[in-house]
């Protein structure tokens, strides 16, 4: 029976054995290993590391403490970095500029942003949309659970003030509890400034100063007063930055363009104080003068278009707003519609534009609830379940969007579509809210007095049913589902499986490889080839499960269950991908003999590295015989290893 590894526990115990998080100077990973640079190597206990369940072996090599965990190293790395401050910049200035540049280059090339370009495990090429989703998810990782917690506070407050009227909405008790549940969301730009700074590898304090400027009471007062505002004669178009998401992320991105250039350009004696001064002034006012107006224009354009459509075709307007609402939430643009809601409420006594919003909100909640029942990932279930319940009651969907639906992509898209359908039904009956309330199941009574309440209920129910059913059936990728098939279903038996030589050259036994991990056989059985040419081919047909952005290592899993690692050179991760050109990406299907990568062998040797191409079967125990052909000259595509069940 396969053993399930608890990577949270693995990461915690490994860190303890290495002297704790405070003893780690930096952390990166390659195809199979976590690579720790320690401040005090004497505090590390490698024997204790090797006893941690899930660790194959541990060693010290090249000045690094290397923990070998196999093909799922990305899961171990994610578990460690999610619970610690490792894997990114420390947030300081000065000597970290080079690491910040490396991390930015890693992200540009499709990496993880760990500061080590060659250590990424993501495909070299990713679409702009996928890179955006990865960025948003990364920035929200550290605050998702807290957002869910304060959403629960608001949900309980709504329950005991509206559903079960035990708390008077006009009382000080209500105001204090509301402040507890609302404070984080109100100051969300300041909170996101820290995680965005970590993602973009810039100074945390400077990012927070920019965010604090945007939510300062003076700017809020100017916005509420509605009077013209100017900066040295330049007109300022104010935007509601409280509760917002996109403005601070855009500002920190701009900071990441300005700050490192200043760090390199300014002399050392003034760098540490002059850099944050210039960045705060330049980026802060750029956010005020440029980002704010852009957001305001985008919000106004959406609102004007919806209002224009609503008159002659309310169902169309409901369809558009029901679909767009959670997209606006994702960008933090939805609060820009609040002044329009309030103006409509003041003029007519109701808010027609709020009719589709409960459908939009509950559709995302239902999609997340379906994820809870569909995935086998325990941690994702623990996030999706409580967040969906909280969202149904409180109307706060940010934890659902950033922590569950958006990372999986399909549930978010399904939720948007279901919200559009439900919103069209609700709006077609003229449903409108009699108060400016959070859109949730508990606030449905606010829609009793305006329009057809039955259609509001029908729209909400339709959105929930569609989102849940479609997500359960189609929203979770098959490889992440639980319960589809027996967990221990054996692969189809194949008598003989041949692995082809990935490159032309002389084959040698792993014992002769100058790397203790490969030589010991702890990574699996196989051979190495001293390459005579720089083109490396796939040894077997299958799916690329690991493709490092550096282009020096690939993992392939065949349909017959063989898991093969091809590692080009020894310790060549240190070359940051310079001599390698990858031709395949993660999740791509490859045929035997298809080019995986080209490598400049002369450049590898000139840099002092062994260019041997290592090929190992990492799950060799699943086979009765693993027979490498060693000590012979092989052509690329010749049979190199014979596997027998």
SEBA-468560 format. One record per residue (C-alpha): residue number from 0; residue in one letter; x, y, z. Coordinates in steps of 0.05 Angstrom, whole numbers, plus 5000, padded with zeros to 4 digits. Layout:
R pos code   px   py   pz
R NUM    A    X    Y    Z
...
END
This chain:
R pos code   px   py   pz
R   0    X 5000 5000 5000
R   1    X 5026 5069 4982
R   2    X 5044 5114 5041
R   3    X 5015 5183 5042
R   4    X 5067 5234 5062
R   5    X 5046 5292 5107
R   6    X 5090 5347 5077
R   7    X 5071 5397 5130
R   8    X 5099 5350 5183
R   9    X 5159 5333 5139
R  10    X 5176 5407 5131
R  11    X 5169 5421 5206
R  12    X 5212 5363 5228
R  13    X 5266 5376 5175
R  14    X 5270 5449 5197
R  15    X 5276 5427 5270
R  16    X 5332 5379 5253
R  17    X 5369 5434 5214
R  18    X 5367 5482 5273
R  19    X 5301 5517 5261
R  20    X 5277 5569 5211
R  21    X 5324 5620 5242
R  22    X 5384 5578 5222
R  23    X 5364 5578 5148
R  24    X 5396 5631 5105
R  25    X 5360 5610 5041
R  26    X 5319 5553 5013
R  27    X 5311 5528 4942
R  28    X 5297 5462 4907
R  29    X 5314 5424 4844
R  30    X 5283 5362 4814
R  31    X 5287 5318 4876
R  32    X 5320 5357 4933
R  33    X 5307 5413 4981
R  34    X 5371 5454 4984
R  35    X 5383 5492 5049
R  36    X 5438 5543 5060
R  37    X 5449 5546 5135
R  38    X 5477 5601 5178
R  39    X 5508 5552 5228
R  40    X 5519 5483 5196
R  41    X 5541 5455 5264
R  42    X 5469 5459 5288
R  43    X 5444 5411 5234
R  44    X 5431 5338 5251
R  45    X 5430 5301 5184
R  46    X 5416 5234 5219
R  47    X 5352 5264 5248
R  48    X 5334 5291 5179
R  49    X 5341 5222 5148
R  50    X 5293 5193 5200
R  51    X 5237 5240 5179
R  52    X 5181 5202 5143
R  53    X 5184 5219 5069
R  54    X 5258 5237 5068
R  55    X 5298 5190 5024
R  56    X 5366 5214 5047
R  57    X 5403 5277 5069
R  58    X 5473 5300 5056
R  59    X 5518 5360 5056
R  60    X 5547 5377 4988
R  61    X 5572 5440 4955
R  62    X 5564 5480 5019
R  63    X 5489 5463 5021
R  64    X 5448 5415 5063
R  65    X 5409 5375 5013
R  66    X 5346 5336 5033
R  67    X 5325 5286 4980
R  68    X 5250 5274 4978
R  69    X 5240 5251 4906
R  70    X 5193 5273 4851
R  71    X 5144 5307 4899
R  72    X 5197 5357 4921
R  73    X 5152 5414 4898
R  74    X 5099 5393 4949
R  75    X 5151 5392 5005
R  76    X 5178 5460 4983
R  77    X 5108 5490 4981
R  78    X 5093 5463 5050
R  79    X 5156 5493 5080
R  80    X 5148 5561 5047
R  81    X 5074 5566 5063
R  82    X 5087 5562 5138
R  83    X 5151 5602 5142
R  84    X 5185 5664 5114
R  85    X 5232 5621 5073
R  86    X 5235 5617 4997
R  87    X 5232 5693 4987
R  88    X 5267 5756 5006
R  89    X 5274 5778 5077
R  90    X 5247 5845 5062
R  91    X 5310 5883 5076
R  92    X 5352 5925 5031
R  93    X 5424 5926 5012
R  94    X 5457 5860 4998
R  95    X 5393 5825 4978
R  96    X 5387 5862 4912
R  97    X 5419 5806 4873
R  98    X 5372 5755 4902
R  99    X 5313 5799 4886
R 100    X 5336 5804 4814
R 101    X 5344 5729 4810
R 102    X 5275 5717 4837
R 103    X 5244 5765 4788
R 104    X 5281 5731 4731
R 105    X 5257 5664 4757
R 106    X 5185 5688 4754
R 107    X 5195 5718 4685
R 108    X 5218 5650 4660
R 109    X 5162 5612 4693
R 110    X 5197 5596 4759
R 111    X 5175 5598 4831
R 112    X 5208 5662 4851
R 113    X 5253 5628 4902
R 114    X 5313 5668 4884
R 115    X 5345 5610 4847
R 116    X 5325 5610 4774
R 117    X 5346 5539 4761
R 118    X 5306 5510 4817
R 119    X 5236 5521 4791
R 120    X 5190 5464 4774
R 121    X 5139 5502 4733
R 122    X 5138 5500 4657
R 123    X 5184 5548 4623
R 124    X 5127 5580 4583
R 125    X 5061 5598 4618
R 126    X 5005 5640 4591
R 127    X 4996 5711 4617
R 128    X 4931 5690 4650
R 129    X 4962 5631 4687
R 130    X 5019 5675 4711
R 131    X 4969 5726 4736
R 132    X 4929 5672 4773
R 133    X 4994 5645 4804
R 134    X 5013 5715 4826
R 135    X 4945 5730 4858
R 136    X 4944 5662 4893
R 137    X 5014 5671 4919
R 138    X 5000 5741 4946
R 139    X 4937 5718 4983
R 140    X 4967 5653 5012
R 141    X 4987 5683 5079
R 142    X 4921 5719 5092
R 143    X 4869 5670 5066
R 144    X 4854 5636 5132
R 145    X 4849 5702 5169
R 146    X 4801 5729 5117
R 147    X 4759 5668 5126
R 148    X 4760 5679 5202
R 149    X 4738 5751 5200
R 150    X 4686 5732 5148
R 151    X 4658 5683 5199
R 152    X 4655 5741 5250
R 153    X 4613 5781 5200
R 154    X 4571 5719 5185
R 155    X 4555 5709 5259
R 156    X 4539 5783 5266
R 157    X 4492 5781 5207
R 158    X 4458 5719 5236
R 159    X 4446 5750 5305
R 160    X 4425 5818 5279
R 161    X 4382 5798 5219
R 162    X 4365 5724 5221
R 163    X 4359 5718 5297
R 164    X 4352 5790 5321
R 165    X 4391 5787 5386
R 166    X 4437 5846 5370
R 167    X 4410 5915 5352
R 168    X 4443 5939 5288
R 169    X 4442 6010 5317
R 170    X 4478 5990 5382
R 171    X 4551 6000 5402
R 172    X 4557 5924 5410
R 173    X 4541 5916 5336
R 174    X 4590 5970 5317
R 175    X 4647 5939 5357
R 176    X 4636 5868 5331
R 177    X 4629 5896 5261
R 178    X 4696 5932 5268
R 179    X 4728 5866 5290
R 180    X 4702 5831 5228
R 181    X 4711 5889 5180
R 182    X 4779 5917 5202
R 183    X 4822 5869 5162
R 184    X 4781 5877 5099
R 185    X 4780 5953 5106
R 186    X 4856 5955 5113
R 187    X 4867 5899 5062
R 188    X 4914 5942 5020
R 189    X 4962 5948 5079
R 190    X 4959 5873 5092
R 191    X 4969 5855 5019
R 192    X 5027 5904 5015
R 193    X 5068 5856 5057
R 194    X 5053 5793 5016
R 195    X 5059 5831 4950
R 196    X 5127 5857 4973
R 197    X 5148 5786 4987
R 198    X 5125 5763 4919
R 199    X 5158 5820 4881
R 200    X 5220 5817 4927
R 201    X 5219 5889 4951
R 202    X 5221 5924 5019
R 203    X 5160 5908 5061
R 204    X 5161 5974 5100
R 205    X 5162 6016 5038
R 206    X 5103 5977 5008
R 207    X 5064 5986 5073
R 208    X 5078 6061 5073
R 209    X 5048 6067 5003
R 210    X 4987 6026 5023
R 211    X 4977 6067 5087
R 212    X 4979 6131 5045
R 213    X 4923 6105 5000
R 214    X 4876 6089 5059
R 215    X 4894 6149 5101
R 216    X 4834 6185 5132
R 217    X 4851 6248 5094
R 218    X 4840 6214 5027
R 219    X 4777 6180 5053
R 220    X 4752 6248 5076
R 221    X 4766 6281 5009
R 222    X 4729 6224 4974
R 223    X 4669 6229 5020
R 224    X 4666 6305 5013
R 225    X 4662 6299 4938
R 226    X 4699 6364 4927
R 227    X 4754 6374 4874
R 228    X 4823 6353 4898
R 229    X 4890 6373 4867
R 230    X 4964 6359 4880
R 231    X 5005 6421 4864
R 232    X 4953 6441 4812
R 233    X 4947 6371 4783
R 234    X 4875 6345 4787
R 235    X 4868 6282 4829
R 236    X 4814 6232 4812
R 237    X 4803 6195 4878
R 238    X 4783 6122 4883
R 239    X 4758 6082 4943
R 240    X 4823 6046 4962
R 241    X 4796 6015 5027
R 242    X 4777 5942 5016
R 243    X 4813 5944 4948
R 244    X 4861 5892 4920
R 245    X 4888 5912 4853
R 246    X 4914 5983 4867
R 247    X 4966 5962 4919
R 248    X 4988 5902 4878
R 249    X 4999 5947 4818
R 250    X 5035 5997 4863
R 251    X 5082 5944 4892
R 252    X 5096 5919 4821
R 253    X 5116 5990 4803
R 254    X 5159 5991 4865
R 255    X 5194 5928 4841
R 256    X 5214 5966 4778
R 257    X 5240 6027 4814
R 258    X 5271 6001 4878
R 259    X 5325 5954 4851
R 260    X 5350 6006 4802
R 261    X 5357 6056 4858
R 262    X 5393 6004 4900
R 263    X 5444 5994 4845
R 264    X 5451 6067 4826
R 265    X 5457 6101 4894
R 266    X 5522 6101 4933
R 267    X 5525 6057 4994
R 268    X 5526 6114 5045
R 269    X 5457 6139 5024
R 270    X 5424 6077 4994
R 271    X 5387 6053 5055
R 272    X 5349 6117 5070
R 273    X 5346 6149 5001
R 274    X 5316 6088 4966
R 275    X 5252 6083 5009
R 276    X 5245 6159 5007
R 277    X 5246 6162 4931
R 278    X 5202 6100 4923
R 279    X 5149 6124 4972
R 280    X 5144 6192 4938
R 281    X 5147 6168 4866
R 282    X 5105 6105 4872
R 283    X 5057 6135 4923
R 284    X 5038 6194 4880
R 285    X 5039 6151 4817
R 286    X 4987 6107 4850
R 287    X 4946 6167 4869
R 288    X 4950 6202 4801
R 289    X 4950 6142 4753
R 290    X 4926 6078 4786
R 291    X 4868 6112 4821
R 292    X 4841 6146 4758
R 293    X 4847 6082 4717
R 294    X 4808 6043 4770
R 295    X 4756 6098 4774
R 296    X 4747 6100 4699
R 297    X 4741 6024 4695
R 298    X 4690 6022 4750
R 299    X 4649 6079 4722
R 300    X 4650 6048 4653
R 301    X 4623 5982 4679
R 302    X 4569 6017 4721
R 303    X 4547 6063 4665
R 304    X 4542 6004 4617
R 305    X 4501 5963 4666
R 306    X 4454 6022 4681
R 307    X 4445 6035 4607
R 308    X 4428 5962 4594
R 309    X 4382 5953 4655
R 310    X 4325 5997 4630
R 311    X 4307 5961 4565
R 312    X 4334 5892 4583
R 313    X 4340 5879 4658
R 314    X 4353 5805 4647
R 315    X 4414 5822 4604
R 316    X 4438 5871 4657
R 317    X 4429 5818 4711
R 318    X 4465 5767 4669
R 319    X 4525 5814 4659
R 320    X 4529 5838 4731
R 321    X 4516 5768 4759
R 322    X 4575 5744 4718
R 323    X 4621 5804 4727
R 324    X 4611 5815 4801
R 325    X 4661 5764 4827
R 326    X 4711 5786 4773
R 327    X 4704 5856 4801
R 328    X 4715 5828 4870
R 329    X 4778 5793 4846
R 330    X 4806 5859 4823
R 331    X 4780 5898 4883
R 332    X 4737 5941 4837
R 333    X 4670 5922 4867
R 334    X 4673 5974 4922
R 335    X 4675 6027 4868
R 336    X 4601 6012 4855
R 337    X 4582 6028 4927
R 338    X 4572 6103 4914
R 339    X 4526 6084 4856
R 340    X 4487 6037 4902
R 341    X 4480 6091 4955
R 342    X 4459 6144 4904
R 343    X 4405 6097 4876
R 344    X 4381 6081 4947
R 345    X 4376 6154 4964
R 346    X 4338 6171 4900
R 347    X 4290 6111 4895
R 348    X 4290 6077 4963
R 349    X 4319 6013 4932
R 350    X 4381 5987 4896
R 351    X 4363 5953 4831
R 352    X 4435 5936 4814
R 353    X 4440 5892 4876
R 354    X 4387 5844 4849
R 355    X 4436 5795 4816
R 356    X 4490 5798 4869
R 357    X 4465 5743 4915
R 358    X 4466 5695 4856
R 359    X 4537 5716 4840
R 360    X 4561 5707 4911
R 361    X 4525 5641 4927
R 362    X 4547 5611 4861
R 363    X 4620 5618 4882
R 364    X 4603 5590 4950
R 365    X 4568 5530 4919
R 366    X 4627 5517 4873
R 367    X 4674 5517 4933
R 368    X 4627 5471 4970
R 369    X 4629 5422 4912
R 370    X 4705 5425 4914
R 371    X 4700 5403 4987
R 372    X 4665 5339 4967
R 373    X 4705 5327 4903
R 374    X 4780 5335 4918
R 375    X 4822 5286 4957
R 376    X 4870 5341 4982
R 377    X 4855 5346 5057
R 378    X 4882 5417 5064
R 379    X 4841 5442 5005
R 380    X 4778 5410 5035
R 381    X 4793 5443 5102
R 382    X 4796 5511 5067
R 383    X 4738 5502 5019
R 384    X 4687 5476 5069
R 385    X 4688 5530 5123
R 386    X 4700 5586 5072
R 387    X 4639 5566 5031
R 388    X 4594 5563 5093
R 389    X 4621 5630 5116
R 390    X 4609 5659 5046
R 391    X 4537 5634 5043
R 392    X 4523 5669 5110
R 393    X 4566 5731 5107
R 394    X 4574 5745 5033
R 395    X 4650 5749 5040
R 396    X 4679 5709 4981
R 397    X 4751 5732 4979
R 398    X 4777 5670 5016
R 399    X 4738 5626 4968
R 400    X 4763 5662 4906
R 401    X 4836 5667 4924
R 402    X 4843 5603 4964
R 403    X 4800 5553 4927
R 404    X 4763 5571 4862
R 405    X 4814 5615 4827
R 406    X 4874 5569 4837
R 407    X 4833 5512 4808
R 408    X 4808 5559 4753
R 409    X 4748 5517 4731
R 410    X 4706 5526 4794
R 411    X 4715 5601 4789
R 412    X 4694 5602 4716
R 413    X 4634 5557 4731
R 414    X 4614 5602 4789
R 415    X 4617 5662 4744
R 416    X 4572 5628 4693
R 417    X 4522 5603 4744
R 418    X 4520 5672 4777
R 419    X 4504 5702 4709
R 420    X 4446 5655 4698
R 421    X 4418 5665 4768
R 422    X 4429 5740 4763
R 423    X 4389 5743 4698
R 424    X 4330 5707 4731
R 425    X 4331 5752 4792
R 426    X 4337 5816 4752
R 427    X 4282 5797 4704
R 428    X 4232 5803 4761
R 429    X 4256 5872 4781
R 430    X 4287 5848 4846
R 431    X 4319 5904 4886
R 432    X 4348 5913 4956
R 433    X 4317 5960 5006
R 434    X 4385 5971 5040
R 435    X 4458 5970 5023
R 436    X 4474 5901 5052
R 437    X 4525 5846 5041
R 438    X 4497 5798 4990
R 439    X 4485 5732 5026
R 440    X 4431 5682 5043
R 441    X 4419 5718 5108
R 442    X 4404 5784 5073
R 443    X 4351 5756 5026
R 444    X 4296 5790 5068
R 445    X 4324 5857 5043
R 446    X 4294 5840 4975
R 447    X 4224 5824 4999
R 448    X 4193 5893 4986
R 449    X 4216 5906 4914
R 450    X 4205 5865 4852
R 451    X 4187 5792 4847
R 452    X 4217 5757 4908
R 453    X 4199 5689 4880
R 454    X 4244 5702 4820
R 455    X 4299 5725 4867
R 456    X 4295 5659 4904
R 457    X 4291 5621 4838
R 458    X 4353 5657 4812
R 459    X 4392 5645 4876
R 460    X 4372 5571 4878
R 461    X 4389 5562 4804
R 462    X 4458 5593 4813
R 463    X 4473 5548 4873
R 464    X 4449 5485 4838
R 465    X 4485 5499 4773
R 466    X 4550 5518 4806
R 467    X 4551 5459 4853
R 468    X 4531 5407 4801
R 469    X 4577 5432 4745
R 470    X 4637 5439 4793
R 471    X 4626 5370 4822
R 472    X 4621 5338 4753
R 473    X 4671 5379 4713
R 474    X 4705 5431 4757
R 475    X 4761 5390 4789
R 476    X 4817 5359 4746
R 477    X 4814 5283 4746
R 478    X 4882 5276 4778
R 479    X 4858 5316 4839
R 480    X 4792 5281 4849
R 481    X 4776 5232 4905
R 482    X 4729 5173 4901
R 483    X 4728 5163 4825
R 484    X 4765 5097 4828
R 485    X 4798 5050 4878
R 486    X 4859 5084 4909
R 487    X 4900 5020 4900
R 488    X 4879 5004 4829
R 489    X 4941 4968 4800
R 490    X 4970 4988 4733
R 491    X 4959 4941 4675
R 492    X 5014 4888 4675
R 493    X 5065 4896 4619
R 494    X 5117 4840 4613
R 495    X 5176 4882 4589
R 496    X 5189 4957 4586
R 497    X 5251 4984 4552
R 498    X 5282 5051 4569
R 499    X 5321 5082 4512
R 500    X 5387 5118 4520
R 501    X 5373 5193 4525
R 502    X 5438 5212 4492
R 503    X 5496 5183 4452
R 504    X 5557 5163 4493
R 505    X 5588 5111 4539
R 506    X 5543 5083 4594
R 507    X 5570 5075 4665
R 508    X 5542 5046 4729
R 509    X 5512 5093 4780
R 510    X 5567 5070 4828
R 511    X 5616 5108 4784
R 512    X 5576 5173 4787
R 513    X 5608 5228 4830
R 514    X 5544 5243 4867
R 515    X 5531 5205 4932
R 516    X 5455 5207 4923
R 517    X 5454 5176 4854
R 518    X 5513 5130 4869
R 519    X 5480 5103 4932
R 520    X 5418 5082 4893
R 521    X 5373 5119 4941
R 522    X 5340 5156 4883
R 523    X 5329 5091 4844
R 524    X 5364 5045 4796
R 525    X 5391 5062 4728
R 526    X 5455 5086 4695
R 527    X 5492 5147 4671
R 528    X 5517 5164 4602
R 529    X 5580 5204 4588
R 530    X 5550 5246 4532
R 531    X 5583 5254 4464
R 532    X 5531 5305 4440
R 533    X 5486 5356 4471
R 534    X 5416 5334 4449
R 535    X 5379 5296 4504
R 536    X 5319 5252 4484
R 537    X 5260 5223 4521
R 538    X 5275 5151 4540
R 539    X 5202 5129 4543
R 540    X 5133 5151 4522
R 541    X 5093 5185 4576
R 542    X 5075 5250 4611
R 543    X 5126 5301 4635
R 544    X 5112 5307 4709
R 545    X 5173 5350 4724
R 546    X 5205 5401 4678
R 547    X 5252 5449 4712
R 548    X 5254 5519 4685
R 549    X 5330 5512 4683
R 550    X 5323 5456 4632
R 551    X 5371 5409 4668
R 552    X 5323 5356 4695
R 553    X 5259 5322 4673
R 554    X 5213 5270 4704
R 555    X 5170 5226 4659
R 556    X 5115 5179 4681
R 557    X 5094 5126 4630
R 558    X 5024 5098 4622
R 559    X 5052 5032 4648
R 560    X 5073 5063 4714
R 561    X 5147 5073 4704
R 562    X 5174 5138 4735
R 563    X 5239 5160 4703
R 564    X 5284 5218 4722
R 565    X 5332 5246 4671
R 566    X 5384 5292 4703
R 567    X 5432 5328 4656
R 568    X 5498 5339 4692
R 569    X 5516 5337 4765
R 570    X 5500 5398 4808
R 571    X 5485 5435 4743
R 572    X 5427 5470 4778
R 573    X 5481 5520 4799
R 574    X 5487 5542 4726
R 575    X 5418 5575 4729
R 576    X 5397 5546 4663
R 577    X 5448 5583 4621
R 578    X 5474 5524 4579
R 579    X 5406 5490 4572
R 580    X 5349 5498 4523
R 581    X 5287 5459 4543
R 582    X 5239 5434 4489
R 583    X 5183 5406 4532
R 584    X 5141 5432 4590
R 585    X 5106 5402 4650
R 586    X 5042 5361 4636
R 587    X 5063 5353 4563
R 588    X 5058 5285 4530
R 589    X 5122 5261 4498
R 590    X 5140 5201 4455
R 591    X 5203 5160 4463
R 592    X 5261 5193 4426
R 593    X 5229 5263 4427
R 594    X 5280 5318 4444
R 595    X 5275 5340 4517
R 596    X 5331 5392 4517
R 597    X 5395 5415 4485
R 598    X 5457 5428 4528
R 599    X 5522 5463 4512
R 600    X 5570 5409 4538
R 601    X 5631 5453 4529
R 602    X 5600 5507 4572
R 603    X 5583 5456 4626
R 604    X 5654 5429 4627
R 605    X 5684 5499 4625
R 606    X 5644 5517 4687
R 607    X 5675 5457 4723
R 608    X 5614 5410 4723
R 609    X 5608 5338 4703
R 610    X 5560 5334 4643
R 611    X 5540 5261 4654
R 612    X 5467 5248 4638
R 613    X 5437 5206 4694
R 614    X 5374 5164 4682
R 615    X 5342 5129 4741
R 616    X 5277 5092 4752
R 617    X 5253 5125 4816
R 618    X 5200 5072 4830
R 619    X 5246 5013 4814
R 620    X 5214 4973 4871
R 621    X 5152 4966 4828
R 622    X 5191 4922 4779
R 623    X 5218 4852 4786
R 624    X 5280 4867 4745
R 625    X 5317 4931 4729
R 626    X 5374 4914 4682
R 627    X 5419 4973 4660
R 628    X 5467 4963 4602
R 629    X 5531 4992 4629
R 630    X 5602 4996 4602
R 631    X 5580 5000 4529
R 632    X 5576 5052 4475
R 633    X 5503 5072 4464
R 634    X 5471 5110 4408
R 635    X 5414 5157 4428
R 636    X 5352 5113 4424
R 637    X 5387 5047 4438
R 638    X 5357 5004 4492
R 639    X 5393 5025 4556
R 640    X 5352 4995 4613
R 641    X 5305 4936 4611
R 642    X 5248 4934 4662
R 643    X 5209 4871 4677
R 644    X 5148 4865 4721
END
